[in-house]
C-alpha cells in the first residue's frame, strides 16, 4: 500500500511540474537555414511539458524564424537581429538569453550539444549561477535527466533542483521534430547593448555534398590502418556511392590523414547511424546505436586498404 501511495505522489509531482514548465530552445542556424540539431532539441523540450519557445538571434534571420514557426510543438518564436550576432559569439548571445529568460520566466533553457551549444550553454548557466547538465540523452521528468559519463561507459541519472534548468541535448538521442504542421507566433525582441568582450573576424567552413556526420544514417569510417590520407579516398568513393558521411578515428586525425572535423567518438563527434562501415575493429563509439555494423581487421594497426577494396567490390558490384 505504501509503495502504491509513493508512486501516486511521484506521478502527481511530475504532473504538477509539467503544468508550470516553459522551455526556451536556443536555435542554431546560419541566418539562412536551421541547423538540424535544433529540431532534436525541440523534441527534447516537448517532453518536459508546458510551452516551448525558440530564440533566433542573428543578423538577418527572418527566414529561419518563419521556418521555426512551422515546426510542430513550438508555441512562440522570438527573434533578435543585430550586427553583433554576426559570428554567434557566446559573449554577445548570453545577455540576450538572460534578458529573454527574465522577461518570460522560463524554467528550462536548452540547445543542441553541438560546438555552438557547448560554447553557449555553460556561459548562460554560469551567469544564472546554476549548474548546467551537458549532453543529455533522455528526460525522465522536468527535473530528472539522463546523460553518459566516463566515455559512455556509465549512464547517469541526474536530478536538478535549480530554479532554472540549463542543459544541452545530444541530437542523436532524440528524433527531429516535424518541420510542418506548426503555427507558432513570431515576436521581435530588443537586443541588449553589445558587450564587446570579443570580436568575430571570419569563419572558414568545409563544404561537402555528403550528409552531416552527426545526423547521417550511414557512416563510413576509417582509422590508422588505412596508412595514409591518400587511401582515405577509398572511403570517400564508397561514401559517395552510399550517400554516407565519412568519419575517422582519433589516431587517423592525429596522424594527419584527415582533418579533425571528421573525428568521431569520445573526443570527436557523437554519431548514431543506422549502419556503420568501419575499416578497423575499434568501432566502439558507434556500435551501441547502430542497427548494422561492418567492421574491418582485428588489429587497428594492420593495413586495411585491401579490406576496404573488398567491401567496395561486394557492396557496389
The 8 nearest C-alpha neighbors of each residue, nearest first, counted from 0:
[[1, 3, 2, 4, 5, 6, 7, 8],
 [2, 0, 4, 3, 5, 6, 7, 8],
 [1, 3, 5, 4, 0, 6, 7, 8],
 [2, 4, 0, 6, 5, 1, 7, 8],
 [5, 3, 7, 1, 2, 6, 8, 0],
 [6, 4, 2, 8, 7, 3, 1, 9],
 [5, 7, 9, 3, 8, 4, 10, 2],
 [6, 8, 4, 10, 5, 9, 11, 3],
 [9, 7, 11, 5, 10, 6, 12, 4],
 [10, 8, 12, 6, 11, 7, 5, 13],
 [9, 11, 7, 13, 8, 12, 14, 6],
 [12, 10, 8, 14, 9, 13, 7, 15],
 [13, 11, 9, 15, 10, 14, 16, 8],
 [14, 12, 16, 10, 11, 15, 17, 9],
 [13, 15, 11, 17, 12, 16, 10, 18],
 [16, 14, 18, 12, 17, 13, 11, 19],
 [15, 17, 13, 18, 14, 19, 12, 20],
 [18, 16, 48, 20, 14, 15, 19, 49],
 [17, 19, 15, 16, 20, 49, 14, 48],
 [18, 20, 17, 16, 49, 21, 15, 48],
 [21, 19, 49, 17, 18, 106, 48, 16],
 [22, 20, 50, 105, 49, 106, 51, 107],
 [21, 23, 107, 51, 105, 108, 106, 52],
 [22, 24, 108, 52, 53, 51, 107, 25],
 [25, 23, 53, 109, 110, 108, 26, 52],
 [26, 24, 54, 110, 53, 109, 23, 27],
 [27, 25, 55, 37, 54, 24, 53, 28],
 [26, 28, 34, 37, 33, 25, 115, 29],
 [27, 29, 33, 34, 30, 32, 26, 31],
 [28, 30, 31, 32, 33, 27, 34, 57],
 [31, 29, 60, 28, 59, 57, 32, 63],
 [32, 30, 29, 63, 62, 60, 28, 33],
 [33, 31, 63, 28, 29, 30, 34, 62],
 [32, 34, 28, 63, 35, 27, 29, 31],
 [33, 35, 28, 27, 36, 37, 32, 29],
 [36, 34, 37, 38, 33, 39, 175, 214],
 [37, 35, 39, 170, 38, 111, 34, 40],
 [38, 36, 40, 39, 35, 26, 111, 34],
 [39, 37, 175, 176, 41, 36, 40, 35],
 [40, 38, 175, 36, 42, 170, 37, 173],
 [39, 41, 37, 43, 38, 42, 111, 168],
 [42, 40, 44, 38, 43, 39, 45, 37],
 [41, 43, 39, 45, 176, 40, 44, 175],
 [42, 44, 40, 41, 46, 45, 39, 173],
 [45, 43, 41, 46, 42, 47, 40, 22],
 [44, 46, 42, 47, 43, 48, 41, 72],
 [47, 45, 44, 43, 48, 42, 138, 140],
 [48, 46, 141, 45, 44, 17, 140, 49],
 [49, 47, 17, 46, 45, 20, 18, 50],
 [48, 50, 20, 21, 18, 17, 19, 51],
 [49, 51, 21, 74, 22, 52, 20, 48],
 [50, 52, 22, 73, 74, 21, 23, 44],
 [53, 51, 75, 23, 76, 74, 73, 24],
 [54, 52, 24, 76, 23, 25, 77, 26],
 [53, 55, 77, 25, 26, 76, 78, 24],
 [56, 54, 78, 26, 77, 79, 53, 64],
 [57, 55, 79, 80, 78, 54, 84, 60],
 [58, 56, 84, 80, 60, 59, 85, 30],
 [57, 59, 80, 81, 82, 85, 84, 60],
 [60, 58, 57, 30, 61, 80, 62, 81],
 [59, 61, 30, 63, 62, 57, 58, 64],
 [62, 60, 64, 63, 59, 65, 78, 30],
 [61, 63, 65, 60, 64, 31, 66, 32],
 [64, 62, 66, 60, 65, 61, 32, 31],
 [65, 63, 61, 67, 66, 62, 68, 60],
 [64, 66, 68, 62, 67, 63, 61, 69],
 [67, 65, 63, 64, 68, 69, 62, 70],
 [66, 68, 64, 70, 69, 65, 63, 76],
 [67, 69, 183, 65, 66, 70, 182, 64],
 [68, 70, 181, 179, 67, 182, 66, 180],
 [71, 69, 178, 181, 67, 179, 68, 177],
 [72, 70, 181, 177, 180, 73, 179, 69],
 [71, 73, 74, 70, 45, 181, 51, 41],
 [72, 74, 51, 71, 52, 183, 75, 70],
 [75, 73, 183, 51, 52, 50, 72, 184],
 [74, 76, 52, 184, 183, 73, 185, 53],
 [75, 77, 185, 53, 52, 184, 54, 186],
 [78, 76, 54, 186, 187, 185, 53, 55],
 [77, 79, 187, 55, 188, 56, 54, 186],
 [80, 78, 56, 188, 190, 187, 55, 189],
 [81, 79, 58, 57, 56, 59, 78, 82],
 [80, 82, 58, 83, 84, 57, 79, 190],
 [81, 83, 58, 84, 85, 80, 57, 59],
 [82, 84, 81, 85, 193, 91, 86, 58],
 [85, 83, 87, 57, 82, 86, 81, 58],
 [86, 84, 82, 83, 58, 87, 57, 199],
 [85, 87, 199, 88, 84, 83, 201, 200],
 [88, 86, 84, 85, 89, 92, 57, 91],
 [89, 87, 90, 86, 91, 92, 84, 199],
 [88, 90, 119, 92, 91, 93, 87, 118],
 [89, 91, 88, 93, 92, 196, 194, 197],
 [92, 90, 89, 88, 93, 194, 94, 193],
 [91, 93, 89, 95, 94, 90, 88, 96],
 [92, 94, 96, 95, 123, 91, 89, 90],
 [95, 93, 97, 96, 92, 98, 91, 191],
 [96, 94, 98, 92, 93, 97, 191, 190],
 [97, 95, 93, 99, 94, 98, 100, 92],
 [98, 96, 94, 100, 99, 95, 101, 93],
 [99, 97, 101, 95, 100, 96, 94, 102],
 [98, 100, 102, 96, 101, 97, 95, 103],
 [101, 99, 97, 104, 105, 103, 98, 102],
 [100, 102, 104, 98, 99, 103, 97, 105],
 [103, 101, 99, 100, 104, 98, 105, 97],
 [102, 104, 100, 101, 105, 99, 98, 21],
 [105, 103, 101, 100, 102, 106, 99, 21],
 [106, 104, 21, 100, 107, 22, 103, 23],
 [105, 107, 163, 21, 20, 22, 164, 104],
 [108, 106, 22, 164, 163, 105, 165, 23],
 [109, 107, 23, 165, 22, 24, 164, 166],
 [108, 110, 166, 24, 167, 165, 25, 23],
 [111, 109, 167, 25, 116, 24, 40, 168],
 [110, 112, 168, 167, 116, 36, 113, 40],
 [113, 111, 167, 168, 116, 169, 117, 134],
 [114, 112, 116, 115, 111, 117, 36, 169],
 [113, 115, 117, 116, 118, 112, 119, 111],
 [116, 114, 113, 118, 117, 119, 27, 112],
 [117, 115, 113, 112, 119, 118, 110, 111],
 [116, 118, 114, 115, 112, 119, 120, 113],
 [117, 119, 116, 115, 114, 120, 89, 121],
 [118, 120, 89, 116, 122, 117, 121, 115],
 [119, 121, 123, 122, 116, 117, 118, 124],
 [122, 120, 124, 123, 119, 125, 131, 118],
 [121, 123, 125, 124, 120, 119, 126, 93],
 [122, 124, 120, 126, 125, 121, 93, 127],
 [125, 123, 127, 121, 129, 122, 126, 131],
 [126, 124, 128, 122, 127, 123, 121, 129],
 [125, 127, 123, 128, 124, 122, 129, 97],
 [126, 128, 124, 125, 129, 123, 97, 163],
 [129, 127, 125, 126, 124, 130, 123, 161],
 [130, 128, 124, 127, 125, 161, 131, 163],
 [129, 131, 124, 132, 128, 125, 165, 161],
 [132, 130, 165, 166, 124, 121, 133, 129],
 [133, 131, 166, 165, 167, 130, 134, 135],
 [132, 134, 167, 166, 135, 131, 168, 112],
 [133, 135, 169, 168, 167, 112, 146, 136],
 [136, 134, 146, 168, 145, 169, 133, 137],
 [135, 137, 172, 146, 145, 169, 134, 168],
 [138, 136, 145, 135, 144, 139, 146, 172],
 [139, 137, 144, 140, 145, 143, 46, 136],
 [138, 140, 143, 144, 137, 141, 145, 142],
 [139, 141, 143, 142, 138, 13, 47, 144],
 [142, 140, 47, 143, 17, 16, 13, 139],
 [141, 143, 159, 140, 158, 144, 160, 164],
 [144, 142, 158, 140, 139, 157, 141, 159],
 [143, 145, 138, 157, 156, 139, 137, 158],
 [146, 144, 156, 137, 135, 155, 136, 157],
 [147, 145, 135, 136, 155, 154, 134, 156],
 [146, 148, 154, 151, 155, 153, 149, 145],
 [147, 149, 153, 151, 150, 154, 152, 155],
 [150, 148, 151, 152, 153, 147, 154, 265],
 [151, 149, 148, 152, 265, 147, 153, 264],
 [150, 152, 147, 148, 149, 153, 154, 265],
 [151, 153, 149, 150, 148, 154, 147, 155],
 [154, 152, 148, 151, 147, 149, 155, 150],
 [155, 153, 147, 146, 148, 156, 152, 145],
 [154, 156, 146, 145, 147, 153, 157, 148],
 [157, 155, 145, 144, 146, 158, 154, 143],
 [158, 156, 144, 143, 145, 155, 159, 146],
 [159, 157, 143, 142, 144, 160, 156, 145],
 [158, 160, 142, 161, 143, 157, 164, 144],
 [159, 161, 162, 158, 142, 164, 163, 143],
 [162, 160, 163, 159, 164, 129, 130, 142],
 [161, 163, 160, 164, 106, 129, 107, 159],
 [164, 162, 106, 161, 107, 165, 105, 129],
 [163, 165, 107, 161, 108, 106, 162, 166],
 [166, 164, 108, 131, 109, 107, 124, 163],
 [167, 165, 132, 109, 131, 133, 164, 108],
 [166, 168, 112, 133, 110, 134, 111, 109],
 [169, 167, 111, 134, 135, 112, 40, 170],
 [170, 168, 134, 112, 171, 135, 172, 136],
 [169, 171, 39, 36, 172, 173, 168, 111],
 [170, 172, 169, 271, 173, 270, 214, 213],
 [173, 171, 136, 170, 169, 174, 137, 271],
 [174, 172, 39, 171, 170, 175, 42, 43],
 [175, 173, 39, 176, 42, 172, 171, 170],
 [174, 176, 39, 38, 42, 177, 173, 35],
 [175, 177, 38, 42, 39, 178, 41, 174],
 [178, 176, 71, 179, 70, 175, 180, 38],
 [179, 177, 70, 69, 176, 71, 180, 181],
 [180, 178, 69, 70, 177, 181, 71, 182],
 [179, 181, 71, 69, 70, 182, 178, 177],
 [182, 180, 69, 71, 70, 179, 183, 68],
 [181, 183, 69, 68, 184, 180, 74, 70],
 [184, 182, 68, 74, 75, 73, 181, 185],
 [183, 185, 75, 76, 186, 68, 74, 182],
 [186, 184, 76, 77, 75, 183, 68, 187],
 [187, 185, 77, 78, 76, 188, 184, 75],
 [186, 188, 78, 77, 79, 189, 185, 80],
 [189, 187, 79, 78, 77, 190, 186, 99],
 [188, 190, 79, 191, 187, 80, 78, 95],
 [191, 189, 79, 95, 188, 192, 81, 80],
 [190, 192, 95, 193, 189, 94, 98, 194],
 [191, 193, 194, 190, 94, 91, 95, 195],
 [194, 192, 195, 91, 191, 83, 190, 94],
 [193, 195, 196, 91, 192, 90, 197, 94],
 [194, 196, 197, 193, 198, 91, 90, 83],
 [197, 195, 194, 90, 198, 91, 193, 88],
 [198, 196, 195, 199, 90, 88, 194, 91],
 [197, 199, 200, 195, 196, 88, 86, 83],
 [198, 200, 86, 201, 197, 88, 85, 87],
 [201, 199, 198, 202, 86, 197, 85, 203],
 [202, 200, 199, 203, 86, 198, 85, 204],
 [201, 203, 204, 200, 86, 199, 205, 85],
 [204, 202, 201, 205, 206, 200, 86, 199],
 [205, 203, 206, 202, 207, 201, 260, 29],
 [204, 206, 207, 203, 260, 258, 202, 208],
 [207, 205, 204, 208, 209, 203, 211, 210],
 [208, 206, 209, 205, 210, 211, 204, 244],
 [207, 209, 210, 206, 239, 211, 242, 244],
 [208, 210, 207, 244, 243, 242, 211, 239],
 [211, 209, 244, 215, 212, 243, 208, 242],
 [210, 212, 214, 213, 215, 244, 209, 207],
 [213, 211, 215, 244, 214, 210, 270, 245],
 [212, 214, 270, 211, 215, 269, 268, 171],
 [213, 215, 212, 211, 216, 270, 171, 210],
 [216, 214, 212, 217, 210, 211, 272, 213],
 [215, 217, 272, 273, 214, 274, 218, 243],
 [218, 216, 243, 274, 272, 215, 275, 273],
 [219, 217, 275, 244, 243, 245, 220, 272],
 [220, 218, 276, 245, 275, 277, 238, 246],
 [221, 219, 246, 277, 247, 245, 276, 218],
 [222, 220, 247, 278, 277, 248, 246, 279],
 [221, 223, 248, 251, 224, 247, 225, 279],
 [222, 224, 251, 225, 226, 250, 300, 299],
 [223, 225, 302, 300, 303, 301, 226, 222],
 [224, 226, 223, 303, 304, 227, 230, 302],
 [225, 227, 224, 223, 302, 230, 228, 256],
 [228, 226, 229, 230, 256, 225, 231, 223],
 [227, 229, 256, 231, 230, 257, 226, 255],
 [228, 230, 227, 231, 232, 256, 233, 226],
 [229, 231, 232, 228, 227, 233, 225, 304],
 [230, 232, 233, 234, 228, 229, 235, 225],
 [231, 233, 235, 230, 234, 229, 236, 228],
 [234, 232, 231, 236, 235, 230, 237, 307],
 [235, 233, 237, 231, 232, 236, 238, 219],
 [234, 236, 232, 238, 237, 233, 239, 231],
 [237, 235, 239, 233, 234, 238, 232, 240],
 [236, 238, 234, 240, 239, 235, 233, 241],
 [239, 237, 243, 235, 241, 240, 236, 242],
 [240, 238, 242, 236, 237, 241, 235, 243],
 [239, 241, 237, 238, 242, 236, 243, 315],
 [240, 242, 238, 243, 239, 237, 217, 315],
 [243, 241, 239, 240, 238, 209, 244, 210],
 [244, 242, 238, 217, 241, 218, 210, 239],
 [243, 245, 218, 210, 212, 209, 215, 238],
 [246, 244, 219, 220, 218, 238, 243, 261],
 [247, 245, 220, 261, 262, 263, 219, 221],
 [246, 248, 262, 221, 220, 261, 222, 263],
 [247, 249, 222, 251, 250, 262, 263, 221],
 [248, 250, 252, 251, 262, 253, 247, 263],
 [249, 251, 253, 248, 252, 223, 254, 222],
 [252, 250, 223, 222, 254, 248, 249, 256],
 [251, 253, 249, 255, 254, 257, 250, 259],
 [254, 252, 250, 255, 251, 249, 256, 259],
 [255, 253, 251, 252, 256, 250, 223, 257],
 [254, 256, 252, 253, 257, 251, 258, 228],
 [255, 257, 228, 251, 227, 254, 252, 258],
 [256, 258, 252, 255, 228, 259, 251, 261],
 [259, 257, 260, 252, 261, 255, 256, 262],
 [258, 260, 261, 262, 252, 257, 267, 249],
 [259, 261, 258, 262, 267, 268, 257, 246],
 [262, 260, 246, 259, 247, 258, 263, 245],
 [263, 261, 267, 247, 259, 260, 248, 246],
 [264, 262, 267, 268, 247, 246, 269, 248],
 [263, 265, 284, 267, 266, 269, 268, 262],
 [264, 266, 267, 150, 284, 263, 269, 268],
 [267, 265, 264, 263, 268, 249, 262, 269],
 [268, 266, 263, 262, 264, 265, 269, 249],
 [267, 269, 263, 264, 262, 270, 213, 266],
 [270, 268, 264, 263, 213, 267, 271, 265],
 [269, 271, 213, 272, 268, 171, 285, 212],
 [270, 272, 288, 171, 289, 285, 273, 269],
 [273, 271, 216, 217, 274, 289, 215, 270],
 [272, 274, 289, 290, 216, 217, 291, 271],
 [275, 273, 291, 217, 272, 289, 292, 290],
 [274, 276, 218, 292, 217, 219, 277, 293],
 [277, 275, 293, 219, 294, 292, 220, 218],
 [278, 276, 294, 220, 279, 221, 219, 295],
 [277, 279, 295, 221, 294, 303, 220, 307],
 [280, 278, 295, 296, 299, 277, 281, 294],
 [279, 281, 297, 295, 294, 296, 282, 299],
 [280, 282, 283, 279, 299, 277, 297, 284],
 [281, 283, 284, 285, 280, 286, 277, 279],
 [282, 284, 286, 285, 281, 287, 264, 280],
 [285, 283, 264, 282, 286, 265, 263, 287],
 [286, 284, 283, 282, 287, 288, 271, 289],
 [285, 287, 283, 289, 288, 284, 282, 292],
 [288, 286, 289, 285, 284, 283, 271, 290],
 [287, 289, 271, 286, 285, 290, 272, 273],
 [290, 288, 273, 286, 291, 272, 274, 287],
 [289, 291, 273, 274, 292, 288, 272, 286],
 [292, 290, 274, 289, 273, 275, 293, 276],
 [293, 291, 275, 274, 276, 294, 289, 290],
 [292, 294, 276, 277, 275, 295, 291, 274],
 [295, 293, 277, 280, 278, 279, 276, 292],
 [294, 296, 279, 278, 280, 277, 297, 306],
 [297, 295, 279, 298, 280, 303, 299, 301],
 [296, 298, 280, 299, 295, 279, 301, 281],
 [297, 299, 301, 300, 296, 280, 279, 224],
 [298, 300, 279, 301, 224, 280, 297, 223],
 [301, 299, 224, 298, 223, 302, 279, 226],
 [302, 300, 224, 298, 299, 303, 296, 297],
 [301, 303, 224, 304, 225, 300, 226, 305],
 [304, 302, 224, 306, 225, 305, 301, 278],
 [303, 305, 307, 306, 225, 302, 308, 230],
 [304, 306, 308, 307, 303, 309, 302, 310],
 [305, 307, 309, 303, 304, 308, 310, 295],
 [308, 306, 310, 304, 305, 309, 311, 303],
 [307, 309, 305, 311, 310, 306, 312, 304],
 [308, 310, 312, 306, 307, 311, 313, 305],
 [311, 309, 307, 313, 308, 312, 314, 306],
 [312, 310, 308, 314, 309, 313, 315, 307],
 [311, 313, 309, 316, 310, 315, 314, 308],
 [314, 312, 310, 311, 316, 315, 309, 308],
 [315, 313, 311, 312, 316, 310, 309, 237],
 [314, 316, 311, 312, 313, 240, 310, 237],
 [315, 312, 313, 314, 311, 310, 309, 240]]
